[in-house]
Amino acid sequence: MKTNNDLNIILKFAFYASLSLTLLTLVTFGFAMIAIPPAGPYCPSDCMSYPFLDILSYYPRDYYWMYLAIFQLFAYIIFIVSNHFIAPFEKKLFSFISIVFALISTTVLLIAYFTQFSTVPISMMTGETEGIALITQYNGHGIFIAMEELGYITMSISFLFLAPAFSKKNSLEKSIRWILLIPFLLTVLSFVLYSIKYGIERNYRFEVATITINWLVTITIGILISIYIKHRMNIIK
């Protein structure tokens, strides 16, 4: 049986977890926007093509956001777990499933980002270029893009299962529920539309779309849930 003091400690932790996630996502998003792709469909000019031998020309500028994304992912998994502990008992099944998909998302994306900035630049510097084209972020149908797509699809599913943890008692919780549904719905829609239009040649178009969707919702939901938690903290004082 939780006392009011125990609950207040959990709520306070969840409150700061929500704000931290919002802040880290904002900063990461800002640095990602600077890294304009020098290859593929969104490349403005002087575009690279296979075998992507000019990678070092864009190092370290295009890798800063990945370092930040590591910490953003840590904040994301803490945020999801925190919400499990503040969810009503009858809603904990959904919030626990949310944790499972968040763990899948975080694992896939951590591997994608850490291996990208740890292996690609140094391999290019030492002339070990064999196989780089398959794993570099600039290859629109390479392993890195595929892992990001998987990571953000599962992130949207984690938000989908977190939604039922919030009731329909008031307008704030209703808003949180609906906003948490947006990443999954828009991710599925964008995947279908890009697949219909481009088939398996969708390049990194869908990857950019699902990252943008998930990050914008992450920023918004972090703010709204911190407000929701603050209201709960004021009630139990």
C-alpha atoms as one frame of an Amber mdcrd trajectory, in Angstrom:
protein
   0.000   0.000   0.000   1.536   3.299  -1.101   1.399   6.219   1.301   0.894
   9.767   0.058   4.589  10.429   0.678   5.616   7.414  -1.443   3.279   8.464
  -4.237   4.567  12.021  -4.079   8.161  10.798  -4.543   7.144   8.726  -7.576
   5.163  11.607  -9.061   8.048  14.021  -8.545  10.436  11.630 -10.314   7.973
  11.185 -13.191   7.535  14.961 -13.399  11.246  15.580 -13.899  11.471  12.606
 -16.260   8.796  14.200 -18.456  10.505  17.593 -18.517  13.906  16.027 -19.180
  12.536  14.088 -22.126  10.996  17.227 -23.613  14.209  19.233 -23.221  16.500
  16.531 -24.611  14.183  15.888 -27.564  14.082  19.602 -28.390  17.877  19.871
 -28.354  18.356  16.651 -30.336  15.753  17.751 -32.879  17.547  21.068 -33.302
  20.888  19.416 -34.050  19.229  16.880 -36.370  17.724  19.722 -38.403  21.233
  21.091 -38.996  22.376  17.760 -40.449  20.825  18.244 -43.911  21.254  14.952
 -45.825  24.012  15.291 -48.468  22.542  12.311 -50.329  19.141  10.984 -51.343
  15.836  12.705 -52.198  16.178  15.619 -49.737  19.736  16.533 -50.688  19.818
  20.233 -51.755  23.032  20.165 -53.839  26.482  18.534 -54.258  24.913  15.196
 -53.403  26.859  12.049 -52.597  26.066   8.765 -54.251  27.255   5.182 -53.933
  29.829   4.291 -52.588  29.597   7.449 -50.400  33.320   8.189 -50.251  32.898
  11.825 -49.122  31.533  10.889 -45.683  34.366  12.612 -43.812  33.447  15.925
 -45.425  30.359  15.916 -43.199  32.050  14.691 -40.028  31.469  15.588 -37.223
  28.558  17.928 -38.129  26.164  15.145 -39.169  26.937  13.026 -36.103  26.399
  15.471 -33.229  22.666  14.739 -33.043  23.306  11.009 -32.603  25.329  11.600
 -29.445  22.423  13.635 -28.091  19.920  10.994 -29.250  21.622   8.454 -26.970
  20.728  10.557 -23.914  17.295  11.328 -25.344  16.612   7.584 -25.592  17.704
   7.065 -21.990  15.245   9.793 -20.974  12.523   8.185 -23.107  12.780   4.759
 -21.450  12.842   6.361 -17.984   9.774   8.398 -18.951   7.842   5.304 -20.072
   8.738   3.341 -16.922   7.798   6.315 -14.737   4.363   6.441 -16.316   3.880
   2.752 -15.572   4.376   3.443 -11.865   1.916   6.342 -11.764  -0.748   4.542
 -13.824  -3.864   3.207 -12.018  -3.615  -0.484 -11.129  -6.246  -1.524 -13.687
  -4.289   0.258 -16.461  -0.865  -1.199 -15.654  -1.223  -4.010 -18.210  -1.227
  -1.413 -20.982   1.605   0.641 -19.500   3.691  -2.530 -19.053   3.204  -3.444
 -22.715   4.288   0.115 -23.486   7.537  -0.564 -21.606   8.156  -3.708 -23.659
   7.886  -1.855 -26.973   9.919   1.050 -25.570  12.709  -1.394 -24.709  12.651
  -2.787 -28.254  12.722   0.728 -29.706  15.524   1.906 -27.429  17.668  -1.182
 -28.031  17.398  -0.953 -31.817  18.058   2.798 -31.931  20.942   2.699 -29.434
  22.667   0.070 -31.554  22.012   2.090 -34.723  23.359   5.371 -33.333  26.282
   4.065 -31.287  27.635   1.860 -34.060  27.154   4.652 -36.629  29.317   7.260
 -34.913  31.720   4.688 -33.463  32.531   2.746 -36.635  31.841   4.720 -39.821
  34.066   7.812 -39.350  37.088   5.919 -38.009  36.744   3.268 -40.710  36.837
   5.989 -43.355  39.827   7.656 -41.688  41.820   4.430 -41.725  40.845   3.496
 -45.269  38.712   0.540 -44.202  35.887   1.353 -46.600  34.670  -2.120 -47.512
  31.015  -2.501 -46.508  30.672   1.144 -45.382  28.083   1.892 -48.079  25.700
  -0.631 -46.524  25.851   0.784 -42.996  26.288   4.546 -43.471  23.412   6.877
 -42.624  23.667   8.397 -46.120  22.516   5.203 -47.818  18.744   5.587 -48.141
  18.232   1.822 -48.318  21.013   0.801 -45.958  20.983  -0.902 -42.574  21.030
   2.333 -40.548  17.834   3.675 -42.136  16.093   0.309 -41.737  16.988   0.199
 -38.036  15.701   3.735 -37.523  12.436   2.839 -39.241  12.017  -0.190 -36.968
  13.004   1.795 -33.892  10.501   4.576 -34.464   7.704   2.230 -35.517   8.064
   0.434 -32.174   8.318   3.789 -30.369   4.950   4.760 -31.844   3.527   1.439
 -30.626   4.840   2.150 -27.115   2.933   5.453 -27.158  -0.159   3.629 -28.454
  -0.205   1.321 -25.414   0.569   4.147 -23.009  -2.577   6.000 -24.115  -5.081
   3.789 -22.189  -3.168   4.500 -18.967  -4.850   7.905 -18.956  -8.567   8.163
 -18.256 -11.253  10.226 -19.954 -12.147  12.072 -16.752 -10.987  15.511 -17.826
  -9.898  17.424 -20.905  -6.172  17.179 -20.093  -6.164  13.387 -19.871  -8.365
  13.138 -22.957  -5.852  15.285 -24.838  -2.970  13.120 -23.645  -4.771   9.961
 -24.763  -5.450  11.317 -28.256  -1.972  12.747 -28.742  -0.405   9.421 -27.727
  -2.396   7.746 -30.515  -1.072  10.134 -33.175   2.432   8.623 -33.700   1.096
   5.148 -34.481  -1.699   6.367 -36.745   0.499   8.791 -38.712   3.423   6.341
 -38.863   1.212   3.643 -40.375  -0.371   6.139 -42.763   2.969   7.546 -43.923
   4.429   4.051 -44.385   1.458   3.033 -46.523   1.543   6.231 -48.618   5.301
   6.126 -49.230   5.133   2.412 -50.022   2.321   2.950 -52.531   4.123   5.854
 -54.195   7.714   4.570 -54.121   7.492   0.866 -53.311  10.720  -0.493 -51.845
  12.513   2.551 -53.307  11.073   4.830 -50.604  14.664   5.728 -49.591  14.799
   7.603 -46.263  11.521   9.476 -46.846   9.544   7.353 -44.388  12.389   7.403
 -41.865  12.369  11.211 -41.829   8.574  11.249 -41.506   8.366   8.828 -38.584
  11.215  10.505 -36.669   9.540  13.894 -37.078   6.157  12.528 -36.001   7.504
  10.744 -32.931   9.755  13.579 -31.794   7.067  16.262 -32.131   4.658  14.120
 -30.124   7.386  13.346 -27.574   7.976  17.055 -26.991   4.243  17.758 -26.684
   3.400  14.791 -24.497   6.308  15.446 -22.155   4.904  18.897 -21.433   1.285
  17.716 -21.055   2.140  14.789 -18.790   4.320  17.018 -16.591   1.277  19.317
 -16.188  -0.930  16.295 -15.405   1.558  15.073 -12.791   1.797  18.530 -11.238
  -1.984  18.560 -10.803  -1.846  15.169  -9.072   0.946  16.348  -6.787  -1.107
  19.374  -5.761  -4.110  17.146  -4.949  -2.227  14.872  -2.538  -0.460  17.702
  -0.670
